[in-house]
Amino acid sequence: MWEISSFLQLFGFLRAMSFGGVFCLCYDILRAIRRVIKHSDLTVFFEDLIYFIIISPVTFCLLLALTNGELRAYIFAALTLGFVLTRITLSVLVLKVYVFFFSLAARIFSAANRGFYRVFDFLYAKFTAVGEFLRKIIKKIPKSIKKLLKKR
């Protein structure tokens, strides 16, 4: 006989809400990166599009796991509710933490990048000096060879 268990539906609803919260926290990563590194509107559009392309199959797999592939409106409501509740409550704190760590990583990367360029500039100056020295020597070689040939 066909039975619909209220407990299983409630459990599925709560799991879908938690997935909605996880989706919001994943989107907060994009928001934090946008706060640390300024993006154009077109870049934001493509980032959101890629986010949607990644989240859609995950949501589809979630529907397969929770409802055996049946479309249930309460699952979509739970996903939306979990996203919104996380955005209102937890997202504020998590976004600050993400921004802190991403800005720290950006500063470390920037310092490493500056150090790399300093080393590169130093080596470039040394190689340029050696190249100039060799160019002067090579320039003198034909004259020296002519002098040696004239002596014979």
Contact map, one row per residue, 1 for C-alpha under 8 A:
11100000000000000000000000000000000000000000000000000000000000000000000000000000000000000000000000000000000000000000000000000000000000000000000000000000
11110000000000000000000000000000000000000000000000000000000000000000000000000000000000000000000000000000000000000000000000000000000000000000000000000000
11111000000000000000000000000000000000000000000000000000000000000000000000000000000000000000000000000000000000000000000000000000000000000000000000000000
01111101100000000000000000000000000000000000000000000000000000000000000000000000000000000000000000000000000000000000000000000000000000000000000000000000
00111111100000000000000000000000000000000000000000000000000000000000000000000000000000000000000000000000000000000000000000000000000000000000000000000000
00011111110000000000000000000000000000000000000000000000000000000000000000000000000000000000000000000000000000000000000000000000000000000000000000000000
00001111111000000000000000000000000000000000000000000000000000000000000000000000000000000000000000000000000000000000000000000000000000000000000000000000
00011111111100000000000000000000000000000000000000000000000000000000000000000000000000000000000000000000000000000000000000000000000000000000000000000000
00011111111110000000000000000000000000000000000000000000000000000000000000000000000000000000000000000000000000000000000000000000000000000000000000000000
00000111111111000000000000000000000000000000000000000000000000000000000000000000000000000000000000000000000000000000000000000000000000000000000000000000
00000011111111100000000000000000000000000000000000000000000000000000000000000000000000000000000000000000000000000000000000000000000000000000000000000000
00000001111111110000000000000000000000000000000000000000000000000110000000100000000000000000000000000000000000000000000000000000000000000000000000000000
00000000111111111000000000000000000000000000000000000000000000000000000001100100000000000000000000000000000000000000000000000000000000000000000000000000
00000000011111111100000000000000000000000000000000000000000000000000000000000100000000000000000000000000000000000000000000000000000000000000000000000000
00000000001111111110000000000000000000000000000000000000000000000000000000000000000000000000000000000000000000000000000000000000000000000000000000000000
00000000000111111111000000000000000000000000000000000000000001000000000000110110010000000000000000000000000000000000000000000000000000000000000000000000
00000000000011111111100000000000000000000000000000000000000000000000000000000111111000000000000000000000000000000000000000000000000000000000000000000000
00000000000001111111110000000000000000000000000000000000000000000000000000000010010000000000000000000000000000000000000000000000000000000000000000000000
00000000000000111111111000000000000000000000000000000000000000000000000000000010010000000000000000000000000000000000000000000000000000000000000000000000
00000000000000011111111100000000000000000000000000000000000000000000000000000111111000000000000000000000000000000000000000000000000000000000000000000000
00000000000000001111111110000000000000000000000000000000000000000000000000000010011111100000000000000000000000000000000000000000000000000000000000000000
00000000000000000111111111000000000000000000000000000000000000000000000000000000001000000000000000000000000000000000000000000000000000000000000000000000
00000000000000000011111111100000000000000000000000000010000000000000000000000000001000000000000000000000000000000000000000000000000000000000000000000000
00000000000000000001111111110000000000000000000000000000000000000000000000000000001101100010000000000000000000000000000000000000000000000000000000000000
00000000000000000000111111111000000000000000000000000000000000000000000000000000000001000010010000000000000000000000000000000000000000000000000000000000
00000000000000000000011111111100000000000000000000000000000000000000000000000000000000000000000000000000000000000000000000000000000000000000000000000000
00000000000000000000001111111110000000000000000000100000000000000000000000000000000000000000000000000000000000000000000000000000000000000000000000000000
00000000000000000000000111111111000000000000000000000000000000000000000000000000000000000010011001000000000000000000000000000000000000000000000000000000
00000000000000000000000011111111100000000000000000000000000000000000000000000000000000000000001001000000000000000000000000000000000000000000000000000000
00000000000000000000000001111111110000000000001000000000000000000000000000000000000000000000000000000000000000000000000000000000000000000000000000000000
00000000000000000000000000111111111000000000000000000000000000000000000000000000000000000000001000000000000000000000000000000000000000000000000000000000
00000000000000000000000000011111111100000000000000000000000000000000000000000000000000000000001101100100000000000000000000000000000000000000000000000000
00000000000000000000000000001111111110000000000000000000000000000000000000000000000000000000000000100100000000000000000000000000000000000000000000000000
00000000000000000000000000000111111111100000000000000000000000000000000000000000000000000000000000000000000000000000000000000000000000000000000000000000
00000000000000000000000000000011111111000000000000000000000000000000000000000000000000000000000000100000000000000000000000000000000000000000000000000000
00000000000000000000000000000001111111000000000000000000000000000000000000000000000000000000000000100110010000000000000000000000000000000000000000000000
00000000000000000000000000000000111111100000000000000000000000000000000000000000000000000000000000000000000000000000000000000000000000000000000000000000
00000000000000000000000000000000011111110000000000000000000000000000000000000000000000000000000000000000000000000000000000000000000000000000000000000000
00000000000000000000000000000000010011111011000000000000000000000000000000000000000000000000000000000000000000000000000000000000000000000000000000000000
00000000000000000000000000000000000001111111000000000000000000000000000000000000000000000000000000000000000000000000000000000000000000000000000000000000
00000000000000000000000000000000000000111111100000000000000000000000000000000000000000000000000000000000000000000000000000000000000000000000000000000000
00000000000000000000000000000000000000011111110000000000000000000000000000000000000000000000000000000000000000000000000000000000000000000000000000000000
00000000000000000000000000000000000000111111111000000000000000000000000000000000000000000000000000000000000000000000000000000000000000000000000000000000
00000000000000000000000000000000000000111111111100000000000000000000000000000000000000000000000000000000000000000000000000000000000000000000000000000000
00000000000000000000000000000000000000001111111110000000000000000000000000000000000000000000000000000000000000000000000000000000000000000000000000000000
00000000000000000000000000000000000000000111111111000000000000000000000000000000000000000000000000000000000000000000000000000000000000000000000000000000
00000000000000000000000000000100000000000011111111100000000000000000000000000000000000000000000000000000000000000000000000000000000000000000000000000000
00000000000000000000000000000000000000000001111111110000000000000000000000000000000000000000000000000000000000000000000000000000000000000000000000000000
00000000000000000000000000000000000000000000111111111000000000000000000000000000000000000000000000000000000000000000000000000000000000000000000000000000
00000000000000000000000000000000000000000000011111111100000000000000000000000000000000000000000000000000000000000000000000000000000000000000000000000000
00000000000000000000000000100000000000000000001111111110000000000000000000000000000000000000000000000000000000000000000000000000000000000000000000000000
00000000000000000000000000000000000000000000000111111111000000000000000000000000000000000000000000000000000000000000000000000000000000000000000000000000
00000000000000000000000000000000000000000000000011111111100000000000000000000000000000000000000000000000000000000000000000000000000000000000000000000000
00000000000000000000000000000000000000000000000001111111110000000000000000000000000000000000000000000000000000000000000000000000000000000000000000000000
00000000000000000000001000000000000000000000000000111111111000000000000000000000000000000000000000000000000000000000000000000000000000000000000000000000
00000000000000000000000000000000000000000000000000011111111100000000000000000000000000000000000000000000000000000000000000000000000000000000000000000000
00000000000000000000000000000000000000000000000000001111111110000000000000000000000000000000000000000000000000000000000000000000000000000000000000000000
00000000000000000000000000000000000000000000000000000111111111000000000000000000000000000000000000000000000000000000000000000000000000000000000000000000
00000000000000000000000000000000000000000000000000000011111111100000000000000000000000000000000000000000000000000000000000000000000000000000000000000000
00000000000000000000000000000000000000000000000000000001111111110000000000000000000000000000000000000000000000000000000000000000000000000000000000000000
00000000000000000000000000000000000000000000000000000000111111111000000000000000000000000000000000000000000000000000000000000000000000000000000000000000
00000000000000010000000000000000000000000000000000000000011111111100000000000000000000000000000000000000000000000000000000000000000000000000000000000000
00000000000000000000000000000000000000000000000000000000001111111111111000100000000000000000000000000000000000000000000000000000000000000000000000000000
00000000000000000000000000000000000000000000000000000000000111111111110000000000000000000000000000000000000000000000000000000000000000000000000000000000
00000000000000000000000000000000000000000000000000000000000011111111100000000000000000000000000000000000000000000000000000000000000000000000000000000000
00000000000100000000000000000000000000000000000000000000000001111111100000000000000000000000000000000000000000000000000000000000000000000000000000000000
00000000000100000000000000000000000000000000000000000000000000111111111100000000000000000000000000000000000000000000000000000000000000000000000000000000
00000000000000000000000000000000000000000000000000000000000000111111110000000000000000000000000000000000000000000000000000000000000000000000000000000000
00000000000000000000000000000000000000000000000000000000000000111111111000000000000000000000000000000000000000000000000000000000000000000000000000000000
00000000000000000000000000000000000000000000000000000000000000110011111100000000000000000000000000000000000000000000000000000000000000000000000000000000
00000000000000000000000000000000000000000000000000000000000000100010111110100000000000000000000000000000000000000000000000000000000000000000000000000000
00000000000000000000000000000000000000000000000000000000000000000010011111110000000000000000000000000000000000000000000000000000000000000000000000000000
00000000000000000000000000000000000000000000000000000000000000000000001111111000000000000000000000000000000000000000000000000000000000000000000000000000
00000000000010000000000000000000000000000000000000000000000000000000000111111100000000000000000000000000000000000000000000000000000000000000000000000000
00000000000110010000000000000000000000000000000000000000000000100000001111111110000000000000000000000000000000000000000000000000000000000000000000000000
00000000000000010000000000000000000000000000000000000000000000000000000111111111000000000000000000000000000000000000000000000000000000000000000000000000
00000000000000000000000000000000000000000000000000000000000000000000000011111111100000000000000000000000000000000000000000000000000000000000000000000000
00000000000011011001000000000000000000000000000000000000000000000000000001111111110000000000000000000000000000000000000000000000000000000000000000000000
00000000000000011111100000000000000000000000000000000000000000000000000000111111111000000000000000000000000000000000000000000000000000000000000000000000
00000000000000001001000000000000000000000000000000000000000000000000000000011111111100000000000000000000000000000000000000000000000000000000000000000000
00000000000000001001000000000000000000000000000000000000000000000000000000001111111110000000000000000000000000000000000000000000000000000000000000000000
00000000000000011111100000000000000000000000000000000000000000000000000000000111111111000000000000000000000000000000000000000000000000000000000000000000
00000000000000001001111100000000000000000000000000000000000000000000000000000011111111100000000000000000000000000000000000000000000000000000000000000000
00000000000000000000100100000000000000000000000000000000000000000000000000000001111111110000000000000000000000000000000000000000000000000000000000000000
00000000000000000000100000000000000000000000000000000000000000000000000000000000111111111100000000000000000000000000000000000000000000000000000000000000
00000000000000000000100110000000000000000000000000000000000000000000000000000000011111111110000000000000000000000000000000000000000000000000000000000000
00000000000000000000100100000000000000000000000000000000000000000000000000000000001111111111000000000000000000000000000000000000000000000000000000000000
00000000000000000000000000000000000000000000000000000000000000000000000000000000000111111111000000000000000000000000000000000000000000000000000000000000
00000000000000000000000000000000000000000000000000000000000000000000000000000000000011111111100000000000000000000000000000000000000000000000000000000000
00000000000000000000000000000000000000000000000000000000000000000000000000000000000011111111110000000000000000000000000000000000000000000000000000000000
00000000000000000000000110010000000000000000000000000000000000000000000000000000000001111111111000000000000000000000000000000000000000000000000000000000
00000000000000000000000000000000000000000000000000000000000000000000000000000000000000111111111100000000000000000000000000000000000000000000000000000000
00000000000000000000000000000000000000000000000000000000000000000000000000000000000000001111111110000000000000000000000000000000000000000000000000000000
00000000000000000000000010010000000000000000000000000000000000000000000000000000000000000111111111000000000000000000000000000000000000000000000000000000
00000000000000000000000000011011000000000000000000000000000000000000000000000000000000000011111111100000000000000000000000000000000000000000000000000000
00000000000000000000000000000001000000000000000000000000000000000000000000000000000000000001111111110000000000000000000000000000000000000000000000000000
00000000000000000000000000000000000000000000000000000000000000000000000000000000000000000000111111111000000000000000000000000000000000000000000000000000
00000000000000000000000000011001000000000000000000000000000000000000000000000000000000000000011111111100000000000000000000000000000000000000000000000000
00000000000000000000000000000001101100000000000000000000000000000000000000000000000000000000001111111110000000000000000000000000000000000000000000000000
00000000000000000000000000000000000000000000000000000000000000000000000000000000000000000000000111111111000000000000000000000000000000000000000000000000
00000000000000000000000000000000000000000000000000000000000000000000000000000000000000000000000011111111100000000000000000000000000000000000000000000000
00000000000000000000000000000001100100000000000000000000000000000000000000000000000000000000000001111111110000000000000000000000000000000000000000000000
00000000000000000000000000000000000100000000000000000000000000000000000000000000000000000000000000111111111000000000000000000000000000000000000000000000
00000000000000000000000000000000000000000000000000000000000000000000000000000000000000000000000000011111111100000000000000000000000000000000000000000000
00000000000000000000000000000000000000000000000000000000000000000000000000000000000000000000000000001111111110000000000000000000000000000000000000000000
00000000000000000000000000000000000100000000000000000000000000000000000000000000000000000000000000000111111111000000000000000000000000000000000000000000
00000000000000000000000000000000000000000000000000000000000000000000000000000000000000000000000000000011111111100000000000000000000000000000000000000000
00000000000000000000000000000000000000000000000000000000000000000000000000000000000000000000000000000001111111110000000000000000000000000000000000000000
00000000000000000000000000000000000000000000000000000000000000000000000000000000000000000000000000000000111111111000000000000000000000000000000000000000
00000000000000000000000000000000000000000000000000000000000000000000000000000000000000000000000000000000011111111100000000000000000000000000000000000000
00000000000000000000000000000000000000000000000000000000000000000000000000000000000000000000000000000000001111111110000000000000000000000000000000000000
00000000000000000000000000000000000000000000000000000000000000000000000000000000000000000000000000000000000111111111000000000000000000000000000000000000
00000000000000000000000000000000000000000000000000000000000000000000000000000000000000000000000000000000000011111111100000000000000000000000000000000000
00000000000000000000000000000000000000000000000000000000000000000000000000000000000000000000000000000000000001111111110000000000000000000000000000000000
00000000000000000000000000000000000000000000000000000000000000000000000000000000000000000000000000000000000000111111111000000000000000000000000000000000
00000000000000000000000000000000000000000000000000000000000000000000000000000000000000000000000000000000000000011111111100000000000000000000000000000000
00000000000000000000000000000000000000000000000000000000000000000000000000000000000000000000000000000000000000001111111110000000000000000000000000000000
00000000000000000000000000000000000000000000000000000000000000000000000000000000000000000000000000000000000000000111111111000000000000000000000000000000
00000000000000000000000000000000000000000000000000000000000000000000000000000000000000000000000000000000000000000011111111100000000000000000000000000000
00000000000000000000000000000000000000000000000000000000000000000000000000000000000000000000000000000000000000000001111111110000000000000000000000000000
00000000000000000000000000000000000000000000000000000000000000000000000000000000000000000000000000000000000000000000111111111000000000000000000000000000
00000000000000000000000000000000000000000000000000000000000000000000000000000000000000000000000000000000000000000000011111111100000000000000000000000000
00000000000000000000000000000000000000000000000000000000000000000000000000000000000000000000000000000000000000000000001111111110000000000000000000000000
00000000000000000000000000000000000000000000000000000000000000000000000000000000000000000000000000000000000000000000000111111111000000000000000000000000
00000000000000000000000000000000000000000000000000000000000000000000000000000000000000000000000000000000000000000000000011111111100000000000000000000000
00000000000000000000000000000000000000000000000000000000000000000000000000000000000000000000000000000000000000000000000001111111110000000000000000000000
00000000000000000000000000000000000000000000000000000000000000000000000000000000000000000000000000000000000000000000000000111111111000000000000000000000
00000000000000000000000000000000000000000000000000000000000000000000000000000000000000000000000000000000000000000000000000011111111100000000000000000000
00000000000000000000000000000000000000000000000000000000000000000000000000000000000000000000000000000000000000000000000000001111111110000000000000000000
00000000000000000000000000000000000000000000000000000000000000000000000000000000000000000000000000000000000000000000000000000111111111000000000000000000
00000000000000000000000000000000000000000000000000000000000000000000000000000000000000000000000000000000000000000000000000000011111111100000000000000000
00000000000000000000000000000000000000000000000000000000000000000000000000000000000000000000000000000000000000000000000000000001111111110000000000000000
00000000000000000000000000000000000000000000000000000000000000000000000000000000000000000000000000000000000000000000000000000000111111111000000000000000
00000000000000000000000000000000000000000000000000000000000000000000000000000000000000000000000000000000000000000000000000000000011111111100000000000000
00000000000000000000000000000000000000000000000000000000000000000000000000000000000000000000000000000000000000000000000000000000001111111110000000000000
00000000000000000000000000000000000000000000000000000000000000000000000000000000000000000000000000000000000000000000000000000000000111111111000000000000
00000000000000000000000000000000000000000000000000000000000000000000000000000000000000000000000000000000000000000000000000000000000011111111100000000000
00000000000000000000000000000000000000000000000000000000000000000000000000000000000000000000000000000000000000000000000000000000000001111111110000000000
00000000000000000000000000000000000000000000000000000000000000000000000000000000000000000000000000000000000000000000000000000000000000111111111000000000
00000000000000000000000000000000000000000000000000000000000000000000000000000000000000000000000000000000000000000000000000000000000000011111111100000000
00000000000000000000000000000000000000000000000000000000000000000000000000000000000000000000000000000000000000000000000000000000000000001111111110000000
00000000000000000000000000000000000000000000000000000000000000000000000000000000000000000000000000000000000000000000000000000000000000000111111111000000
00000000000000000000000000000000000000000000000000000000000000000000000000000000000000000000000000000000000000000000000000000000000000000011111111100000
00000000000000000000000000000000000000000000000000000000000000000000000000000000000000000000000000000000000000000000000000000000000000000001111111110000
00000000000000000000000000000000000000000000000000000000000000000000000000000000000000000000000000000000000000000000000000000000000000000000111111111000
00000000000000000000000000000000000000000000000000000000000000000000000000000000000000000000000000000000000000000000000000000000000000000000011111111100
00000000000000000000000000000000000000000000000000000000000000000000000000000000000000000000000000000000000000000000000000000000000000000000001111111110
00000000000000000000000000000000000000000000000000000000000000000000000000000000000000000000000000000000000000000000000000000000000000000000000111111111
00000000000000000000000000000000000000000000000000000000000000000000000000000000000000000000000000000000000000000000000000000000000000000000000011111111
00000000000000000000000000000000000000000000000000000000000000000000000000000000000000000000000000000000000000000000000000000000000000000000000001111111
00000000000000000000000000000000000000000000000000000000000000000000000000000000000000000000000000000000000000000000000000000000000000000000000000111111
00000000000000000000000000000000000000000000000000000000000000000000000000000000000000000000000000000000000000000000000000000000000000000000000000011111
